[in-house]
């Protein structure tokens, strides 16, 4: 199973969402977009293994610093540490 498929099954299922890999990727790089699909984005940062998070980011060609900014924004409302927000 590809990285994207594994990630999408983790982030979409609990929220009944149907995000594509591209939609999730764009949401991980933009705070406003992340707010629009907060459940799946939160699931990405909190439920997907950090190594798999990094693999997805690399596979999708996302800029690390931008994803980190979104993770830090999500971290501000989360009571437990998110790996990519550090």
GUPAMAR-830260 format. One record per residue: y, z, x of N, C-alpha, C, O in turn; residue in three letters. Coordinates in steps of 0.2 Angstrom, whole numbers, plus 5000, padded with zeros to 4 digits. Example, Ala and Ser with C-alpha at 12.3 -4.5 7.8 and 13.67 -1.06 7.14 Angstrom:
+------+------+------+------+------+------+------+------+------+------+------+------+------+
:  n.y :  n.z :  n.x : ca.y : ca.z : ca.x :  c.y :  c.z :  c.x :  o.y :  o.z :  o.x : resn :
+------+------+------+------+------+------+------+------+------+------+------+------+------+
: 4972 : 5039 : 5066 : 4978 : 5039 : 5062 : 4984 : 5039 : 5066 : 4983 : 5042 : 5071 :  Ala :
: 4989 : 5035 : 5064 : 4995 : 5036 : 5068 : 5000 : 5039 : 5064 : 5006 : 5040 : 5067 :  Ser :
+------+------+------+------+------+------+------+------+------+------+------+------+------+
//
This chain:
+------+------+------+------+------+------+------+------+------+------+------+------+------+
:  n.y :  n.z :  n.x : ca.y : ca.z : ca.x :  c.y :  c.z :  c.x :  o.y :  o.z :  o.x : resn :
+------+------+------+------+------+------+------+------+------+------+------+------+------+
: 4994 : 5000 : 5004 : 5000 : 5000 : 5000 : 5006 : 5000 : 5004 : 5006 : 5004 : 5009 :  Unk :
: 5011 : 4996 : 5003 : 5017 : 4996 : 5007 : 5021 : 5002 : 5006 : 5021 : 5006 : 5001 :  Unk :
: 5026 : 5003 : 5011 : 5030 : 5008 : 5011 : 5034 : 5008 : 5004 : 5035 : 5014 : 5001 :  Unk :
: 5037 : 5003 : 5003 : 5041 : 5002 : 4997 : 5037 : 5004 : 4990 : 5040 : 5008 : 4986 :  Unk :
: 5031 : 5002 : 4990 : 5027 : 5003 : 4984 : 5026 : 5011 : 4983 : 5026 : 5014 : 4978 :  Unk :
: 5024 : 5014 : 4989 : 5023 : 5021 : 4989 : 5029 : 5025 : 4987 : 5029 : 5029 : 4983 :  Unk :
: 5035 : 5023 : 4990 : 5041 : 5027 : 4988 : 5043 : 5026 : 4981 : 5044 : 5030 : 4977 :  Unk :
: 5042 : 5019 : 4978 : 5044 : 5018 : 4971 : 5040 : 5022 : 4967 : 5042 : 5024 : 4961 :  Unk :
: 5033 : 5022 : 4968 : 5029 : 5026 : 4963 : 5031 : 5033 : 4963 : 5030 : 5037 : 4958 :  Unk :
: 5033 : 5036 : 4969 : 5036 : 5043 : 4969 : 5042 : 5044 : 4965 : 5043 : 5049 : 4962 :  Unk :
: 5047 : 5040 : 4966 : 5054 : 5041 : 4963 : 5054 : 5038 : 4956 : 5058 : 5041 : 4952 :  Unk :
: 5051 : 5033 : 4954 : 5051 : 5031 : 4947 : 5047 : 5035 : 4942 : 5050 : 5036 : 4937 :  Unk :
: 5041 : 5037 : 4944 : 5037 : 5040 : 4939 : 5040 : 5046 : 4935 : 5039 : 5046 : 4929 :  Unk :
: 5042 : 5051 : 4939 : 5044 : 5057 : 4935 : 5050 : 5056 : 4931 : 5051 : 5060 : 4926 :  Unk :
: 5054 : 5050 : 4932 : 5060 : 5049 : 4928 : 5059 : 5043 : 4923 : 5064 : 5041 : 4920 :  Unk :
: 5053 : 5040 : 4923 : 5052 : 5034 : 4918 : 5057 : 5029 : 4920 : 5059 : 5025 : 4916 :  Unk :
: 5059 : 5029 : 4927 : 5063 : 5023 : 4929 : 5059 : 5017 : 4931 : 5053 : 5018 : 4932 :  Unk :
: 5063 : 5012 : 4933 : 5059 : 5006 : 4935 : 5064 : 5002 : 4940 : 5065 : 4996 : 4940 :  Unk :
: 5066 : 5006 : 4945 : 5070 : 5004 : 4950 : 5066 : 4999 : 4955 : 5060 : 5001 : 4956 :  Unk :
: 5069 : 4994 : 4957 : 5066 : 4990 : 4962 : 5068 : 4993 : 4969 : 5072 : 4997 : 4969 :  Unk :
: 5064 : 4990 : 4974 : 5066 : 4993 : 4981 : 5073 : 4992 : 4983 : 5076 : 4996 : 4986 :  Unk :
: 5076 : 4986 : 4981 : 5082 : 4984 : 4982 : 5087 : 4988 : 4978 : 5093 : 4990 : 4981 :  Unk :
: 5086 : 4990 : 4972 : 5090 : 4994 : 4968 : 5090 : 5001 : 4971 : 5096 : 5005 : 4972 :  Unk :
: 5085 : 5004 : 4973 : 5084 : 5011 : 4976 : 5088 : 5010 : 4983 : 5092 : 5015 : 4984 :  Unk :
: 5087 : 5005 : 4987 : 5090 : 5005 : 4993 : 5098 : 5005 : 4992 : 5101 : 5008 : 4996 :  Unk :
: 5101 : 5001 : 4988 : 5108 : 5001 : 4987 : 5110 : 5008 : 4984 : 5116 : 5009 : 4986 :  Unk :
: 5106 : 5011 : 4981 : 5108 : 5018 : 4978 : 5108 : 5023 : 4984 : 5112 : 5028 : 4983 :  Unk :
: 5104 : 5022 : 4989 : 5104 : 5026 : 4995 : 5110 : 5025 : 4999 : 5111 : 5029 : 5004 :  Unk :
: 5114 : 5020 : 4998 : 5119 : 5019 : 5003 : 5126 : 5019 : 4999 : 5131 : 5018 : 5003 :  Unk :
: 5126 : 5022 : 4993 : 5133 : 5022 : 4990 : 5132 : 5028 : 4985 : 5128 : 5028 : 4980 :  Unk :
: 5137 : 5032 : 4986 : 5137 : 5039 : 4982 : 5138 : 5037 : 4974 : 5134 : 5040 : 4970 :  Unk :
: 5142 : 5032 : 4972 : 5143 : 5031 : 4965 : 5137 : 5028 : 4962 : 5135 : 5030 : 4957 :  Unk :
: 5133 : 5023 : 4966 : 5127 : 5021 : 4964 : 5122 : 5026 : 4963 : 5118 : 5026 : 4959 :  Unk :
: 5122 : 5031 : 4968 : 5117 : 5036 : 4968 : 5118 : 5040 : 4962 : 5113 : 5042 : 4959 :  Unk :
: 5124 : 5042 : 4960 : 5125 : 5046 : 4954 : 5123 : 5042 : 4948 : 5120 : 5046 : 4943 :  Unk :
: 5123 : 5036 : 4947 : 5120 : 5032 : 4942 : 5113 : 5032 : 4941 : 5110 : 5032 : 4935 :  Unk :
: 5109 : 5034 : 4946 : 5102 : 5034 : 4946 : 5100 : 5041 : 4950 : 5095 : 5040 : 4954 :  Unk :
: 5103 : 5046 : 4948 : 5102 : 5052 : 4952 : 5095 : 5055 : 4952 : 5093 : 5057 : 4957 :  Unk :
: 5091 : 5054 : 4947 : 5085 : 5057 : 4947 : 5080 : 5054 : 4952 : 5078 : 5057 : 4957 :  Unk :
: 5080 : 5047 : 4952 : 5076 : 5044 : 4958 : 5079 : 5045 : 4965 : 5075 : 5045 : 4969 :  Unk :
: 5085 : 5045 : 4965 : 5088 : 5046 : 4972 : 5087 : 5053 : 4974 : 5085 : 5054 : 4980 :  Unk :
: 5087 : 5058 : 4970 : 5086 : 5065 : 4972 : 5078 : 5065 : 4974 : 5076 : 5069 : 4978 :  Unk :
: 5074 : 5062 : 4970 : 5067 : 5062 : 4971 : 5065 : 5059 : 4978 : 5061 : 5061 : 4982 :  Unk :
: 5069 : 5054 : 4980 : 5068 : 5051 : 4987 : 5070 : 5056 : 4992 : 5066 : 5057 : 4997 :  Unk :
: 5075 : 5059 : 4991 : 5077 : 5064 : 4997 : 5073 : 5070 : 4996 : 5073 : 5074 : 5002 :  Unk :
: 5070 : 5072 : 4991 : 5067 : 5079 : 4990 : 5059 : 5078 : 4990 : 5056 : 5083 : 4992 :  Unk :
: 5057 : 5073 : 4987 : 5049 : 5073 : 4986 : 5046 : 5068 : 4991 : 5040 : 5068 : 4991 :  Unk :
: 5049 : 5063 : 4994 : 5046 : 5058 : 4998 : 5046 : 5061 : 5005 : 5051 : 5064 : 5007 :  Unk :
: 5040 : 5061 : 5008 : 5040 : 5064 : 5015 : 5045 : 5061 : 5020 : 5046 : 5055 : 5019 :  Unk :
: 5048 : 5065 : 5024 : 5054 : 5062 : 5028 : 5052 : 5056 : 5033 : 5056 : 5052 : 5034 :  Unk :
: 5045 : 5056 : 5035 : 5043 : 5050 : 5039 : 5043 : 5044 : 5035 : 5045 : 5039 : 5037 :  Unk :
: 5041 : 5045 : 5028 : 5041 : 5039 : 5024 : 5048 : 5037 : 5022 : 5049 : 5031 : 5021 :  Unk :
: 5052 : 5042 : 5021 : 5060 : 5040 : 5020 : 5062 : 5036 : 5025 : 5065 : 5031 : 5024 :  Unk :
: 5061 : 5038 : 5032 : 5064 : 5034 : 5037 : 5061 : 5027 : 5038 : 5064 : 5022 : 5039 :  Unk :
: 5054 : 5027 : 5036 : 5051 : 5020 : 5036 : 5054 : 5016 : 5031 : 5055 : 5010 : 5032 :  Unk :
: 5055 : 5018 : 5025 : 5058 : 5014 : 5020 : 5065 : 5012 : 5022 : 5067 : 5006 : 5021 :  Unk :
: 5069 : 5017 : 5025 : 5076 : 5015 : 5027 : 5076 : 5009 : 5032 : 5080 : 5005 : 5032 :  Unk :
: 5071 : 5010 : 5037 : 5070 : 5005 : 5042 : 5068 : 4998 : 5039 : 5071 : 4993 : 5040 :  Unk :
: 5063 : 4998 : 5034 : 5060 : 4992 : 5031 : 5066 : 4989 : 5027 : 5066 : 4983 : 5027 :  Unk :
: 5070 : 4993 : 5024 : 5076 : 4989 : 5020 : 5082 : 4988 : 5024 : 5086 : 4985 : 5021 :  Unk :
: 5082 : 4990 : 5030 : 5087 : 4988 : 5035 : 5094 : 4992 : 5033 : 5099 : 4989 : 5033 :  Unk :
: 5093 : 4998 : 5031 : 5099 : 5002 : 5028 : 5102 : 5006 : 5034 : 5099 : 5008 : 5039 :  Unk :
: 5109 : 5006 : 5034 : 5112 : 5010 : 5040 : 5111 : 5017 : 5039 : 5112 : 5020 : 5034 :  Unk :
: 5108 : 5020 : 5044 : 5107 : 5027 : 5044 : 5113 : 5032 : 5042 : 5112 : 5036 : 5038 :  Unk :
: 5118 : 5030 : 5045 : 5124 : 5035 : 5044 : 5126 : 5035 : 5036 : 5129 : 5040 : 5034 :  Unk :
: 5125 : 5029 : 5033 : 5127 : 5028 : 5026 : 5122 : 5032 : 5022 : 5124 : 5036 : 5017 :  Unk :
: 5116 : 5032 : 5023 : 5111 : 5035 : 5019 : 5112 : 5043 : 5021 : 5111 : 5047 : 5016 :  Unk :
: 5113 : 5045 : 5027 : 5115 : 5052 : 5028 : 5121 : 5055 : 5024 : 5120 : 5060 : 5022 :  Unk :
: 5126 : 5051 : 5023 : 5132 : 5053 : 5019 : 5129 : 5054 : 5012 : 5131 : 5059 : 5009 :  Unk :
: 5125 : 5049 : 5009 : 5123 : 5050 : 5002 : 5118 : 5057 : 5002 : 5119 : 5061 : 4997 :  Unk :
: 5114 : 5058 : 5007 : 5110 : 5063 : 5007 : 5114 : 5070 : 5007 : 5112 : 5075 : 5004 :  Unk :
: 5119 : 5070 : 5011 : 5123 : 5076 : 5012 : 5127 : 5077 : 5005 : 5128 : 5083 : 5003 :  Unk :
: 5129 : 5072 : 5002 : 5132 : 5073 : 4995 : 5127 : 5076 : 4990 : 5129 : 5080 : 4986 :  Unk :
: 5121 : 5073 : 4990 : 5116 : 5076 : 4986 : 5114 : 5084 : 4988 : 5113 : 5088 : 4984 :  Unk :
: 5114 : 5085 : 4995 : 5113 : 5091 : 4997 : 5118 : 5097 : 4994 : 5116 : 5102 : 4993 :  Unk :
: 5124 : 5095 : 4993 : 5129 : 5099 : 4991 : 5127 : 5103 : 4984 : 5129 : 5108 : 4982 :  Unk :
: 5122 : 5099 : 4980 : 5120 : 5102 : 4974 : 5113 : 5104 : 4974 : 5110 : 5106 : 4969 :  Unk :
: 5110 : 5104 : 4980 : 5103 : 5106 : 4980 : 5102 : 5113 : 4984 : 5105 : 5114 : 4989 :  Unk :
: 5098 : 5117 : 4981 : 5097 : 5124 : 4984 : 5092 : 5124 : 4990 : 5092 : 5129 : 4994 :  Unk :
: 5089 : 5119 : 4992 : 5084 : 5118 : 4997 : 5086 : 5113 : 5002 : 5089 : 5108 : 5000 :  Unk :
: 5084 : 5113 : 5008 : 5087 : 5108 : 5013 : 5083 : 5101 : 5012 : 5077 : 5101 : 5011 :  Unk :
: 5087 : 5096 : 5013 : 5085 : 5089 : 5012 : 5085 : 5087 : 5020 : 5090 : 5087 : 5023 :  Unk :
: 5079 : 5084 : 5022 : 5078 : 5082 : 5029 : 5084 : 5077 : 5031 : 5086 : 5078 : 5037 :  Unk :
: 5085 : 5072 : 5027 : 5090 : 5067 : 5029 : 5097 : 5069 : 5029 : 5102 : 5066 : 5031 :  Unk :
: 5099 : 5075 : 5026 : 5105 : 5078 : 5026 : 5107 : 5082 : 5032 : 5113 : 5083 : 5033 :  Unk :
: 5102 : 5083 : 5036 : 5104 : 5087 : 5042 : 5107 : 5084 : 5047 : 5109 : 5086 : 5053 :  Unk :
+------+------+------+------+------+------+------+------+------+------+------+------+------+
//
